Amino acid sequence: MISIWRQISRTISSPSSTPLPSRFFSTSSPYVVKVGIPEFLNGIGKGVEGHVEKLESEFGDLQKLLVVRTLKLKKLEIPCKHRKLILKYAHKYRLGLWRPRSDMVKV
């Protein structure tokens, strides 16, 4: 039993010439997803998409929405639960951990 573990640990720790399966690597898609404020809020869902008009008229650009503070959203009379969702997903989007699902637009 110990010899089996030694073999497994050697094969894992030693660099091998065999490539890893392709599922471990991401490839860039020939499609680009255009993300604006409506797509961003629709991607969040949970009723947040009802504030599209308000936020588009106030900010006009997704980059401005991504750096907004909670007090600015509060002044726009957005409920607390929706403010929290917007700020949470804006932070994830800035870090590249989340992207809204939307229709693919070919370049």
Biopython code that builds the backbone (N, CA, C, O; Angstrom):
import numpy as np
from Bio.PDB.StructureBuilder import StructureBuilder

atoms = [
    (1, "MET", "N", (0.825, -1.192, 0.000)),
    (1, "MET", "CA", (0.000, 0.000, 0.000)),
    (1, "MET", "C", (0.871, 1.257, 0.000)),
    (1, "MET", "O", (0.586, 2.215, -0.719)),
    (2, "ILE", "N", (1.909, 1.249, 0.792)),
    (2, "ILE", "CA", (2.789, 2.413, 0.859)),
    (2, "ILE", "C", (3.498, 2.619, -0.470)),
    (2, "ILE", "O", (3.691, 3.756, -0.899)),
    (3, "SER", "N", (3.881, 1.546, -1.117)),
    (3, "SER", "CA", (4.574, 1.681, -2.400)),
    (3, "SER", "C", (3.667, 2.291, -3.470)),
    (3, "SER", "O", (4.134, 3.019, -4.346)),
    (4, "ILE", "N", (2.385, 1.996, -3.395)),
    (4, "ILE", "CA", (1.437, 2.589, -4.345)),
    (4, "ILE", "C", (1.365, 4.091, -4.130)),
    (4, "ILE", "O", (1.364, 4.857, -5.094)),
    (5, "TRP", "N", (1.307, 4.519, -2.878)),
    (5, "TRP", "CA", (1.257, 5.950, -2.585)),
    (5, "TRP", "C", (2.530, 6.645, -3.028)),
    (5, "TRP", "O", (2.486, 7.782, -3.497)),
    (6, "ARG", "N", (3.659, 5.976, -2.885)),
    (6, "ARG", "CA", (4.921, 6.566, -3.333)),
    (6, "ARG", "C", (4.910, 6.750, -4.846)),
    (6, "ARG", "O", (5.357, 7.777, -5.355)),
    (7, "GLN", "N", (4.395, 5.749, -5.563)),
    (7, "GLN", "CA", (4.319, 5.870, -7.014)),
    (7, "GLN", "C", (3.389, 7.008, -7.424)),
    (7, "GLN", "O", (3.698, 7.772, -8.339)),
    (8, "ILE", "N", (2.260, 7.114, -6.750)),
    (8, "ILE", "CA", (1.310, 8.182, -7.074)),
    (8, "ILE", "C", (1.922, 9.538, -6.782)),
    (8, "ILE", "O", (1.811, 10.457, -7.593)),
    (9, "SER", "N", (2.570, 9.672, -5.630)),
    (9, "SER", "CA", (3.148, 10.966, -5.282)),
    (9, "SER", "C", (4.292, 11.329, -6.213)),
    (9, "SER", "O", (4.480, 12.505, -6.526)),
    (10, "ARG", "N", (5.075, 10.322, -6.671)),
    (10, "ARG", "CA", (6.152, 10.613, -7.617)),
    (10, "ARG", "C", (5.603, 11.074, -8.956)),
    (10, "ARG", "O", (6.133, 12.007, -9.560)),
    (11, "THR", "N", (4.547, 10.427, -9.420)),
    (11, "THR", "CA", (4.000, 10.813, -10.725)),
    (11, "THR", "C", (3.332, 12.176, -10.664)),
    (11, "THR", "O", (3.340, 12.915, -11.648)),
    (12, "ILE", "N", (2.758, 12.515, -9.525)),
    (12, "ILE", "CA", (2.120, 13.829, -9.397)),
    (12, "ILE", "C", (3.160, 14.919, -9.249)),
    (12, "ILE", "O", (3.038, 15.976, -9.869)),
    (13, "SER", "N", (4.200, 14.681, -8.425)),
    (13, "SER", "CA", (5.179, 15.725, -8.148)),
    (13, "SER", "C", (6.206, 15.879, -9.255)),
    (13, "SER", "O", (6.729, 16.978, -9.441)),
    (14, "SER", "N", (6.513, 14.833, -9.992)),
    (14, "SER", "CA", (7.520, 14.938, -11.040)),
    (14, "SER", "C", (6.895, 15.525, -12.296)),
    (14, "SER", "O", (5.776, 15.164, -12.660)),
    (15, "PRO", "N", (7.612, 16.429, -12.963)),
    (15, "PRO", "CA", (7.067, 16.981, -14.205)),
    (15, "PRO", "C", (7.032, 15.907, -15.281)),
    (15, "PRO", "O", (8.026, 15.222, -15.520)),
    (16, "SER", "N", (5.940, 15.772, -15.894)),
    (16, "SER", "CA", (5.802, 14.760, -16.927)),
    (16, "SER", "C", (5.668, 15.415, -18.283)),
    (16, "SER", "O", (5.307, 16.587, -18.394)),
    (17, "SER", "N", (5.958, 14.657, -19.293)),
    (17, "SER", "CA", (5.857, 15.185, -20.649)),
    (17, "SER", "C", (4.452, 15.043, -21.211)),
    (17, "SER", "O", (4.156, 15.564, -22.287)),
    (18, "THR", "N", (3.586, 14.341, -20.489)),
    (18, "THR", "CA", (2.227, 14.178, -20.991)),
    (18, "THR", "C", (1.426, 15.435, -20.704)),
    (18, "THR", "O", (1.438, 15.919, -19.572)),
    (19, "PRO", "N", (0.741, 15.969, -21.681)),
    (19, "PRO", "CA", (-0.044, 17.186, -21.453)),
    (19, "PRO", "C", (-1.299, 16.894, -20.640)),
    (19, "PRO", "O", (-1.821, 15.779, -20.650)),
    (20, "LEU", "N", (-1.764, 17.904, -19.949)),
    (20, "LEU", "CA", (-3.004, 17.782, -19.201)),
    (20, "LEU", "C", (-4.186, 17.788, -20.160)),
    (20, "LEU", "O", (-4.086, 18.336, -21.258)),
    (21, "PRO", "N", (-5.271, 17.204, -19.774)),
    (21, "PRO", "CA", (-6.454, 17.245, -20.642)),
    (21, "PRO", "C", (-6.860, 18.688, -20.951)),
    (21, "PRO", "O", (-6.588, 19.598, -20.169)),
    (22, "SER", "N", (-7.493, 18.880, -22.064)),
    (22, "SER", "CA", (-7.822, 20.228, -22.522)),
    (22, "SER", "C", (-8.859, 20.921, -21.658)),
    (22, "SER", "O", (-9.013, 22.138, -21.758)),
    (23, "ARG", "N", (-9.574, 20.196, -20.816)),
    (23, "ARG", "CA", (-10.591, 20.837, -19.999)),
    (23, "ARG", "C", (-9.998, 21.736, -18.926)),
    (23, "ARG", "O", (-10.716, 22.542, -18.334)),
    (24, "PHE", "N", (-8.697, 21.615, -18.664)),
    (24, "PHE", "CA", (-8.058, 22.454, -17.659)),
    (24, "PHE", "C", (-7.632, 23.801, -18.223)),
    (24, "PHE", "O", (-7.222, 24.680, -17.464)),
    (25, "PHE", "N", (-7.719, 23.978, -19.508)),
    (25, "PHE", "CA", (-7.286, 25.210, -20.134)),
    (25, "PHE", "C", (-8.471, 25.879, -20.817)),
    (25, "PHE", "O", (-9.292, 25.221, -21.457)),
    (26, "SER", "N", (-8.542, 27.177, -20.670)),
    (26, "SER", "CA", (-9.616, 27.893, -21.345)),
    (26, "SER", "C", (-9.084, 28.454, -22.654)),
    (26, "SER", "O", (-7.943, 28.908, -22.735)),
    (27, "THR", "N", (-9.901, 28.415, -23.644)),
    (27, "THR", "CA", (-9.529, 28.984, -24.933)),
    (27, "THR", "C", (-10.415, 30.185, -25.182)),
    (27, "THR", "O", (-11.582, 30.204, -24.793)),
    (28, "SER", "N", (-9.861, 31.165, -25.820)),
    (28, "SER", "CA", (-10.648, 32.350, -26.092)),
    (28, "SER", "C", (-11.654, 32.053, -27.193)),
    (28, "SER", "O", (-11.363, 31.338, -28.152)),
    (29, "SER", "N", (-12.811, 32.605, -27.037)),
    (29, "SER", "CA", (-13.883, 32.390, -27.990)),
    (29, "SER", "C", (-13.804, 33.438, -29.090)),
    (29, "SER", "O", (-13.376, 34.562, -28.827)),
    (30, "PRO", "N", (-14.203, 33.105, -30.309)),
    (30, "PRO", "CA", (-14.200, 34.119, -31.367)),
    (30, "PRO", "C", (-15.340, 35.122, -31.197)),
    (30, "PRO", "O", (-15.491, 36.031, -32.013)),
    (31, "TYR", "N", (-16.136, 34.967, -30.154)),
    (31, "TYR", "CA", (-17.264, 35.845, -29.917)),
    (31, "TYR", "C", (-16.964, 36.787, -28.754)),
    (31, "TYR", "O", (-16.274, 36.417, -27.804)),
    (32, "VAL", "N", (-17.483, 37.988, -28.838)),
    (32, "VAL", "CA", (-17.324, 38.969, -27.775)),
    (32, "VAL", "C", (-18.708, 39.298, -27.250)),
    (32, "VAL", "O", (-19.630, 39.558, -28.023)),
    (33, "VAL", "N", (-18.850, 39.287, -25.934)),
    (33, "VAL", "CA", (-20.126, 39.603, -25.323)),
    (33, "VAL", "C", (-20.117, 41.076, -24.952)),
    (33, "VAL", "O", (-19.288, 41.514, -24.154)),
    (34, "LYS", "N", (-21.041, 41.845, -25.532)),
    (34, "LYS", "CA", (-21.153, 43.258, -25.208)),
    (34, "LYS", "C", (-21.968, 43.372, -23.932)),
    (34, "LYS", "O", (-23.120, 42.944, -23.877)),
    (35, "VAL", "N", (-21.360, 43.954, -22.905)),
    (35, "VAL", "CA", (-22.026, 44.076, -21.626)),
    (35, "VAL", "C", (-22.252, 45.551, -21.330)),
    (35, "VAL", "O", (-21.310, 46.338, -21.244)),
    (36, "GLY", "N", (-23.509, 45.901, -21.179)),
    (36, "GLY", "CA", (-23.889, 47.236, -20.769)),
    (36, "GLY", "C", (-24.668, 47.125, -19.471)),
    (36, "GLY", "O", (-24.749, 46.052, -18.874)),
    (37, "ILE", "N", (-25.237, 48.233, -19.041)),
    (37, "ILE", "CA", (-26.007, 48.225, -17.796)),
    (37, "ILE", "C", (-27.214, 47.284, -17.882)),
    (37, "ILE", "O", (-27.442, 46.536, -16.932)),
    (38, "PRO", "N", (-27.999, 47.278, -18.966)),
    (38, "PRO", "CA", (-29.138, 46.342, -19.015)),
    (38, "PRO", "C", (-28.716, 44.878, -18.953)),
    (38, "PRO", "O", (-29.340, 44.083, -18.250)),
    (39, "GLU", "N", (-27.652, 44.511, -19.688)),
    (39, "GLU", "CA", (-27.183, 43.126, -19.666)),
    (39, "GLU", "C", (-26.650, 42.752, -18.287)),
    (39, "GLU", "O", (-26.855, 41.637, -17.807)),
    (40, "PHE", "N", (-25.964, 43.701, -17.664)),
    (40, "PHE", "CA", (-25.409, 43.457, -16.326)),
    (40, "PHE", "C", (-26.518, 43.195, -15.315)),
    (40, "PHE", "O", (-26.457, 42.228, -14.555)),
    (41, "LEU", "N", (-27.534, 44.059, -15.305)),
    (41, "LEU", "CA", (-28.623, 43.909, -14.338)),
    (41, "LEU", "C", (-29.490, 42.694, -14.648)),
    (41, "LEU", "O", (-29.969, 42.031, -13.728)),
    (42, "ASN", "N", (-29.700, 42.393, -15.929)),
    (42, "ASN", "CA", (-30.454, 41.182, -16.292)),
    (42, "ASN", "C", (-29.680, 39.934, -15.898)),
    (42, "ASN", "O", (-30.281, 38.918, -15.547)),
    (43, "GLY", "N", (-28.356, 39.997, -15.951)),
    (43, "GLY", "CA", (-27.534, 38.870, -15.532)),
    (43, "GLY", "C", (-27.636, 38.615, -14.041)),
    (43, "GLY", "O", (-27.579, 37.468, -13.600)),
    (44, "ILE", "N", (-27.787, 39.676, -13.264)),
    (44, "ILE", "CA", (-27.949, 39.524, -11.820)),
    (44, "ILE", "C", (-29.313, 38.927, -11.518)),
    (44, "ILE", "O", (-29.430, 38.002, -10.714)),
    (45, "GLY", "N", (-30.347, 39.461, -12.166)),
    (45, "GLY", "CA", (-31.710, 38.964, -11.946)),
    (45, "GLY", "C", (-32.248, 39.378, -10.590)),
    (45, "GLY", "O", (-31.853, 40.418, -10.063)),
    (46, "LYS", "N", (-33.140, 38.589, -10.017)),
    (46, "LYS", "CA", (-33.711, 38.774, -8.677)),
    (46, "LYS", "C", (-34.391, 40.130, -8.497)),
    (46, "LYS", "O", (-34.394, 40.680, -7.396)),
    (47, "GLY", "N", (-34.966, 40.671, -9.571)),
    (47, "GLY", "CA", (-35.700, 41.921, -9.482)),
    (47, "GLY", "C", (-34.861, 43.161, -9.694)),
    (47, "GLY", "O", (-35.399, 44.266, -9.754)),
    (48, "VAL", "N", (-33.559, 43.002, -9.809)),
    (48, "VAL", "CA", (-32.660, 44.153, -9.983)),
    (48, "VAL", "C", (-32.847, 44.782, -11.359)),
    (48, "VAL", "O", (-32.595, 45.973, -11.543)),
    (49, "GLU", "N", (-33.291, 43.979, -12.324)),
    (49, "GLU", "CA", (-33.454, 44.493, -13.686)),
    (49, "GLU", "C", (-34.534, 45.561, -13.787)),
    (49, "GLU", "O", (-34.648, 46.217, -14.822)),
    (50, "GLY", "N", (-35.314, 45.747, -12.757)),
    (50, "GLY", "CA", (-36.328, 46.798, -12.750)),
    (50, "GLY", "C", (-35.759, 48.197, -12.628)),
    (50, "GLY", "O", (-36.479, 49.176, -12.826)),
    (51, "HIS", "N", (-34.487, 48.308, -12.305)),
    (51, "HIS", "CA", (-33.844, 49.616, -12.115)),
    (51, "HIS", "C", (-32.998, 50.035, -13.312)),
    (51, "HIS", "O", (-32.171, 50.940, -13.198)),
    (52, "VAL", "N", (-33.196, 49.389, -14.453)),
    (52, "VAL", "CA", (-32.371, 49.674, -15.634)),
    (52, "VAL", "C", (-32.488, 51.137, -16.054)),
    (52, "VAL", "O", (-31.474, 51.799, -16.278)),
    (53, "GLU", "N", (-33.709, 51.644, -16.161)),
    (53, "GLU", "CA", (-33.905, 53.021, -16.640)),
    (53, "GLU", "C", (-33.261, 54.027, -15.698)),
    (53, "GLU", "O", (-32.597, 54.968, -16.131)),
    (54, "LYS", "N", (-33.466, 53.814, -14.404)),
    (54, "LYS", "CA", (-32.910, 54.725, -13.403)),
    (54, "LYS", "C", (-31.387, 54.784, -13.478)),
    (54, "LYS", "O", (-30.794, 55.863, -13.482)),
    (55, "LEU", "N", (-30.770, 53.613, -13.537)),
    (55, "LEU", "CA", (-29.309, 53.556, -13.527)),
    (55, "LEU", "C", (-28.702, 54.005, -14.849)),
    (55, "LEU", "O", (-27.637, 54.623, -14.865)),
    (56, "GLU", "N", (-29.372, 53.701, -15.957)),
    (56, "GLU", "CA", (-28.853, 54.166, -17.246)),
    (56, "GLU", "C", (-28.923, 55.678, -17.365)),
    (56, "GLU", "O", (-28.011, 56.301, -17.908)),
    (57, "SER", "N", (-30.001, 56.275, -16.862)),
    (57, "SER", "CA", (-30.096, 57.739, -16.935)),
    (57, "SER", "C", (-29.100, 58.412, -16.003)),
    (57, "SER", "O", (-28.625, 59.508, -16.300)),
    (58, "GLU", "N", (-28.777, 57.779, -14.884)),
    (58, "GLU", "CA", (-27.845, 58.375, -13.930)),
    (58, "GLU", "C", (-26.389, 58.169, -14.333)),
    (58, "GLU", "O", (-25.594, 59.107, -14.272)),
    (59, "PHE", "N", (-26.026, 56.943, -14.747)),
    (59, "PHE", "CA", (-24.629, 56.644, -15.035)),
    (59, "PHE", "C", (-24.328, 56.590, -16.518)),
    (59, "PHE", "O", (-23.324, 57.148, -16.960)),
    (60, "GLY", "N", (-25.170, 55.935, -17.296)),
    (60, "GLY", "CA", (-24.983, 55.873, -18.734)),
    (60, "GLY", "C", (-23.923, 54.884, -19.201)),
    (60, "GLY", "O", (-23.916, 54.502, -20.372)),
    (61, "ASP", "N", (-23.044, 54.468, -18.330)),
    (61, "ASP", "CA", (-21.954, 53.590, -18.716)),
    (61, "ASP", "C", (-21.744, 52.538, -17.633)),
    (61, "ASP", "O", (-21.874, 52.834, -16.445)),
    (62, "LEU", "N", (-21.425, 51.325, -18.034)),
    (62, "LEU", "CA", (-21.219, 50.255, -17.060)),
    (62, "LEU", "C", (-20.006, 50.520, -16.178)),
    (62, "LEU", "O", (-20.014, 50.174, -14.997)),
    (63, "GLN", "N", (-18.965, 51.129, -16.735)),
    (63, "GLN", "CA", (-17.753, 51.384, -15.937)),
    (63, "GLN", "C", (-18.035, 52.327, -14.771)),
    (63, "GLN", "O", (-17.439, 52.187, -13.703)),
    (64, "LYS", "N", (-18.927, 53.275, -14.967)),
    (64, "LYS", "CA", (-19.302, 54.172, -13.866)),
    (64, "LYS", "C", (-20.137, 53.440, -12.823)),
    (64, "LYS", "O", (-20.032, 53.722, -11.629)),
    (65, "LEU", "N", (-20.962, 52.501, -13.271)),
    (65, "LEU", "CA", (-21.760, 51.714, -12.328)),
    (65, "LEU", "C", (-20.882, 50.780, -11.500)),
    (65, "LEU", "O", (-21.190, 50.504, -10.340)),
    (66, "LEU", "N", (-19.799, 50.295, -12.084)),
    (66, "LEU", "CA", (-18.932, 49.362, -11.374)),
    (66, "LEU", "C", (-18.175, 50.003, -10.220)),
    (66, "LEU", "O", (-17.718, 49.295, -9.323)),
    (67, "VAL", "N", (-18.034, 51.314, -10.220)),
    (67, "VAL", "CA", (-17.296, 51.986, -9.142)),
    (67, "VAL", "C", (-18.207, 52.819, -8.243)),
    (67, "VAL", "O", (-17.724, 53.620, -7.443)),
    (68, "VAL", "N", (-19.513, 52.636, -8.370)),
    (68, "VAL", "CA", (-20.462, 53.427, -7.589)),
    (68, "VAL", "C", (-20.440, 52.974, -6.132)),
    (68, "VAL", "O", (-20.145, 51.818, -5.830)),
    (69, "ARG", "N", (-20.755, 53.898, -5.243)),
    (69, "ARG", "CA", (-20.835, 53.594, -3.813)),
    (69, "ARG", "C", (-22.285, 53.386, -3.409)),
    (69, "ARG", "O", (-23.211, 53.753, -4.133)),
    (70, "THR", "N", (-22.460, 52.798, -2.253)),
    (70, "THR", "CA", (-23.798, 52.460, -1.791)),
    (70, "THR", "C", (-24.658, 53.690, -1.519)),
    (70, "THR", "O", (-25.871, 53.635, -1.721)),
    (71, "LEU", "N", (-24.070, 54.797, -1.069)),
    (71, "LEU", "CA", (-24.866, 55.992, -0.783)),
    (71, "LEU", "C", (-25.471, 56.587, -2.054)),
    (71, "LEU", "O", (-26.586, 57.107, -2.035)),
    (72, "LYS", "N", (-24.730, 56.505, -3.148)),
    (72, "LYS", "CA", (-25.257, 56.997, -4.422)),
    (72, "LYS", "C", (-26.468, 56.168, -4.857)),
    (72, "LYS", "O", (-27.455, 56.711, -5.353)),
    (73, "LEU", "N", (-26.382, 54.845, -4.665)),
    (73, "LEU", "CA", (-27.515, 53.981, -5.004)),
    (73, "LEU", "C", (-28.687, 54.230, -4.064)),
    (73, "LEU", "O", (-29.846, 54.139, -4.469)),
    (74, "LYS", "N", (-28.384, 54.541, -2.821)),
    (74, "LYS", "CA", (-29.441, 54.817, -1.851)),
    (74, "LYS", "C", (-30.181, 56.102, -2.217)),
    (74, "LYS", "O", (-31.400, 56.182, -2.064)),
    (75, "LYS", "N", (-29.445, 57.112, -2.702)),
    (75, "LYS", "CA", (-30.078, 58.364, -3.128)),
    (75, "LYS", "C", (-30.980, 58.158, -4.340)),
    (75, "LYS", "O", (-31.921, 58.922, -4.558)),
    (76, "LEU", "N", (-30.692, 57.125, -5.125)),
    (76, "LEU", "CA", (-31.544, 56.809, -6.276)),
    (76, "LEU", "C", (-32.745, 55.961, -5.872)),
    (76, "LEU", "O", (-33.506, 55.512, -6.729)),
    (77, "GLU", "N", (-32.918, 55.741, -4.567)),
    (77, "GLU", "CA", (-34.037, 54.997, -3.993)),
    (77, "GLU", "C", (-34.089, 53.547, -4.467)),
    (77, "GLU", "O", (-35.156, 53.021, -4.785)),
    (78, "ILE", "N", (-32.914, 52.910, -4.507)),
    (78, "ILE", "CA", (-32.834, 51.493, -4.822)),
    (78, "ILE", "C", (-32.865, 50.742, -3.499)),
    (78, "ILE", "O", (-32.099, 51.081, -2.596)),
    (79, "PRO", "N", (-33.722, 49.735, -3.350)),
    (79, "PRO", "CA", (-33.830, 49.015, -2.076)),
    (79, "PRO", "C", (-32.514, 48.367, -1.642)),
    (79, "PRO", "O", (-31.653, 48.063, -2.468)),
    (80, "CYS", "N", (-32.380, 48.169, -0.360)),
    (80, "CYS", "CA", (-31.144, 47.657, 0.233)),
    (80, "CYS", "C", (-30.727, 46.323, -0.376)),
    (80, "CYS", "O", (-29.554, 46.134, -0.699)),
    (81, "LYS", "N", (-31.654, 45.411, -0.536)),
    (81, "LYS", "CA", (-31.331, 44.092, -1.071)),
    (81, "LYS", "C", (-30.776, 44.198, -2.485)),
    (81, "LYS", "O", (-29.845, 43.479, -2.850)),
    (82, "HIS", "N", (-31.346, 45.091, -3.274)),
    (82, "HIS", "CA", (-30.874, 45.269, -4.650)),
    (82, "HIS", "C", (-29.532, 45.986, -4.678)),
    (82, "HIS", "O", (-28.682, 45.678, -5.514)),
    (83, "ARG", "N", (-29.333, 46.945, -3.770)),
    (83, "ARG", "CA", (-28.023, 47.619, -3.687)),
    (83, "ARG", "C", (-26.933, 46.611, -3.378)),
    (83, "ARG", "O", (-25.863, 46.630, -3.987)),
    (84, "LYS", "N", (-27.209, 45.735, -2.432)),
    (84, "LYS", "CA", (-26.219, 44.730, -2.049)),
    (84, "LYS", "C", (-25.884, 43.810, -3.215)),
    (84, "LYS", "O", (-24.719, 43.472, -3.430)),
    (85, "LEU", "N", (-26.900, 43.406, -3.966)),
    (85, "LEU", "CA", (-26.663, 42.539, -5.118)),
    (85, "LEU", "C", (-25.844, 43.258, -6.194)),
    (85, "LEU", "O", (-24.917, 42.681, -6.762)),
    (86, "ILE", "N", (-26.188, 44.508, -6.468)),
    (86, "ILE", "CA", (-25.461, 45.275, -7.490)),
    (86, "ILE", "C", (-23.998, 45.426, -7.091)),
    (86, "ILE", "O", (-23.107, 45.215, -7.913)),
    (87, "LEU", "N", (-23.746, 45.788, -5.842)),
    (87, "LEU", "CA", (-22.372, 45.982, -5.389)),
    (87, "LEU", "C", (-21.593, 44.667, -5.360)),
    (87, "LEU", "O", (-20.410, 44.636, -5.698)),
    (88, "LYS", "N", (-22.249, 43.597, -4.960)),
    (88, "LYS", "CA", (-21.597, 42.287, -4.907)),
    (88, "LYS", "C", (-21.170, 41.828, -6.292)),
    (88, "LYS", "O", (-20.033, 41.404, -6.496)),
    (89, "TYR", "N", (-22.102, 41.919, -7.250)),
    (89, "TYR", "CA", (-21.783, 41.458, -8.594)),
    (89, "TYR", "C", (-20.870, 42.430, -9.333)),
    (89, "TYR", "O", (-20.129, 42.009, -10.222)),
    (90, "ALA", "N", (-20.899, 43.705, -8.996)),
    (90, "ALA", "CA", (-19.957, 44.657, -9.590)),
    (90, "ALA", "C", (-18.538, 44.316, -9.159)),
    (90, "ALA", "O", (-17.606, 44.376, -9.961)),
    (91, "HIS", "N", (-18.378, 43.963, -7.898)),
    (91, "HIS", "CA", (-17.051, 43.587, -7.404)),
    (91, "HIS", "C", (-16.560, 42.313, -8.093)),
    (91, "HIS", "O", (-15.402, 42.234, -8.502)),
    (92, "LYS", "N", (-17.436, 41.323, -8.221)),
    (92, "LYS", "CA", (-17.064, 40.085, -8.899)),
    (92, "LYS", "C", (-16.715, 40.347, -10.365)),
    (92, "LYS", "O", (-15.784, 39.748, -10.902)),
    (93, "TYR", "N", (-17.467, 41.244, -11.009)),
    (93, "TYR", "CA", (-17.218, 41.550, -12.420)),
    (93, "TYR", "C", (-15.866, 42.243, -12.590)),
    (93, "TYR", "O", (-15.121, 41.943, -13.522)),
    (94, "ARG", "N", (-15.556, 43.174, -11.679)),
    (94, "ARG", "CA", (-14.266, 43.864, -11.751)),
    (94, "ARG", "C", (-13.099, 42.897, -11.593)),
    (94, "ARG", "O", (-12.063, 43.055, -12.239)),
    (95, "LEU", "N", (-13.267, 41.898, -10.735)),
    (95, "LEU", "CA", (-12.204, 40.913, -10.516)),
    (95, "LEU", "C", (-12.139, 39.856, -11.607)),
    (95, "LEU", "O", (-11.172, 39.098, -11.684)),
    (96, "GLY", "N", (-13.158, 39.802, -12.447)),
    (96, "GLY", "CA", (-13.189, 38.818, -13.522)),
    (96, "GLY", "C", (-13.705, 37.462, -13.083)),
    (96, "GLY", "O", (-13.461, 36.462, -13.758)),
    (97, "LEU", "N", (-14.409, 37.410, -11.973)),
    (97, "LEU", "CA", (-14.933, 36.148, -11.463)),
    (97, "LEU", "C", (-16.336, 35.842, -11.965)),
    (97, "LEU", "O", (-16.802, 34.710, -11.840)),
    (98, "TRP", "N", (-17.011, 36.824, -12.527)),
    (98, "TRP", "CA", (-18.391, 36.632, -12.973)),
    (98, "TRP", "C", (-18.635, 37.475, -14.201)),
    (98, "TRP", "O", (-18.148, 38.601, -14.297)),
    (99, "ARG", "N", (-19.395, 36.929, -15.150)),
    (99, "ARG", "CA", (-19.854, 37.686, -16.314)),
    (99, "ARG", "C", (-21.306, 37.332, -16.555)),
    (99, "ARG", "O", (-21.681, 36.165, -16.438)),
    (100, "PRO", "N", (-22.128, 38.307, -16.886)),
    (100, "PRO", "CA", (-23.526, 38.001, -17.145)),
    (100, "PRO", "C", (-23.690, 37.184, -18.401)),
    (100, "PRO", "O", (-22.971, 37.370, -19.383)),
    (101, "ARG", "N", (-24.636, 36.286, -18.358)),
    (101, "ARG", "CA", (-24.948, 35.504, -19.556)),
    (101, "ARG", "C", (-25.836, 36.342, -20.447)),
    (101, "ARG", "O", (-26.856, 36.875, -20.011)),
    (102, "SER", "N", (-25.439, 36.451, -21.689)),
    (102, "SER", "CA", (-26.268, 37.186, -22.635)),
    (102, "SER", "C", (-26.054, 36.575, -24.016)),
    (102, "SER", "O", (-25.260, 35.649, -24.180)),
    (103, "ASP", "N", (-26.768, 37.101, -24.999)),
    (103, "ASP", "CA", (-26.633, 36.584, -26.356)),
    (103, "ASP", "C", (-25.243, 36.886, -26.890)),
    (103, "ASP", "O", (-24.694, 37.966, -26.673)),
    (104, "MET", "N", (-24.693, 35.918, -27.584)),
    (104, "MET", "CA", (-23.368, 36.093, -28.149)),
    (104, "MET", "C", (-23.466, 36.948, -29.404)),
    (104, "MET", "O", (-24.342, 36.740, -30.243)),
    (105, "VAL", "N", (-22.551, 37.917, -29.523)),
    (105, "VAL", "CA", (-22.507, 38.786, -30.686)),
    (105, "VAL", "C", (-21.224, 38.479, -31.433)),
    (105, "VAL", "O", (-20.136, 38.587, -30.867)),
    (106, "LYS", "N", (-21.338, 38.095, -32.706)),
    (106, "LYS", "CA", (-20.153, 37.742, -33.478)),
    (106, "LYS", "C", (-19.401, 39.007, -33.865)),
    (106, "LYS", "O", (-19.992, 40.029, -34.214)),
    (107, "VAL", "N", (-18.071, 38.902, -33.790)),
    (107, "VAL", "CA", (-17.199, 40.058, -34.114)),
    (107, "VAL", "C", (-17.106, 40.247, -35.588)),
    (107, "VAL", "O", (-16.423, 41.160, -36.051)),
]
sb = StructureBuilder()
sb.init_structure("model")
sb.init_model(0)
sb.init_chain("A")
sb.init_seg("    ")
for serial, (resi, resn, name, xyz) in enumerate(atoms, 1):
    if name == "N":
        sb.init_residue(resn, " ", resi, " ")
    sb.init_atom(name, np.array(xyz, "f"), 0.0, 1.0, " ", f" {name:<3s}", serial, name[0])
structure = sb.get_structure()
